[in-house]
Amino acid sequence: QVQLVESGGGLVQPGGSLRLSCAASGRTFNIGAMNWYRQTPDKERELVAGITRGGTTNYVDTVKGRFTISRDNAKNTVYLQMNSLKPEDTALYLCNAESTQWDRKTSYWGPGTQVTVSS
């Protein structure tokens, strides 16, 4: 079992910045990729950024150049630095971790942290 807890969300003005954190606990030793998703009541859940255990990153086109995902494997923590925020970035941001042990693959989710970008 893996538990994920996000933090760092809040209300910011357009153009502002936030840094989200996601700390994993429990059986963390088999965690591979970690990802940030976001969702709103009106939109499908969207993969925002992902990072492999080795540090390879991927971003949705709409956040490239503005968001940076990083991780600290020793702390079992993944971060999302969000700059130049736009109102359309408003969403519940959820942390996801993928775990593989032998042939079993499990996906874990945090409860999310709300990001609201508004004047």
N, C-alpha and C positions, 0 to 999 in steps of 0.2 A: 504494500500500500504506500502511496505517495500522497502527501498533502501539499497543496499550493496555496499561497496567500499573496495577493497583490496589494500594492500600496503605491501612493504617490499621485493619485488622481485628484481632481479638483476643478475649480472654476478659474478660467483664464481668459484674457482678452485676445482677440485675433492678433497674431504675430508673437504671442507669448510662448513660453516654453514650460514643459513639465518633464520630469523623469520618473518613469514607472519602474517599480521593482517587483520581482516575483521570487519569493523564497520557497524552496522545496524542502520538505522534511519527510522522514520515514525511510522507506527503502529506496534511497536515491542513487545507489551505486550503479544501477543499470539504466539510468536515464541517458537517452541519446539526444535527439534534437529537442529544442525548446522553442516555442513559438508564441507570438502575440496575435490574438484575434480581436476583432471588435464587432459589435452588433448593436443595432437599434431596433425598436419595435417595427419600423417600416422597411428594414433592409435585411437581406440574408447575412448570416455570419460571414465575415471576410477575414482571410488571412492577411495580416498586415506585414509581419516580418517573422522570419525564422532564422535559427542559427543551429548548426550542427555542433556536436561535442568538440569537434576540432576547430570550430570558429568560422566555418563557411556561412555566409549570410545570404538572405534573399528578402526582397521587399516588393510589395505591391507598387505598381508604377506611380500611383498618386502620392506616395510618401517618400519616394526616392529623393535624396538630397536634403530632406528635412528630418527624417527619423533615422536613428542609429540603434541597432540592437547589439548587445554585447552580453557576455556571460562570465561568471567567475565560478569555475567548476569546483574549486575548493570550498566555496561558500554555498554551492548548489543554488545559485541565484542568477537570474536573467534580468536584464535591464532594457528599457526602451527610452532613449532620449528623444524627445519630441520638440522640435524647434519650428518656428514660423507656423504656428498652429492656425488652422482655418476653422470656421464654423462647421464645415462638413466633416471635420475630424471628431466632432462630438459623438460619443458612443460609450458603451460599456466595454472596457478593454479587459479581455480575459487571457490569462496565462495558460498555456498548454505544454505538457511534457510527455514525451514518448519514451516508453520503457520496454526493453526487450530482455528477457531472460530465457536462455535456450531458444525454444521455438515459440514462446508465448510473447505476444505484443500487447501492451496495454497503453491506453491514452488517459491522461489525468488532466483535470481542469480545476482552476481556481474559481472562486465566486465572482471575481471581477472587481474592477475599480472604475468609477465613473469619471469620464473626462468631458467637461462642458466648455466649449469655446464660444463666447458670446460677449458682445459689447455691453 
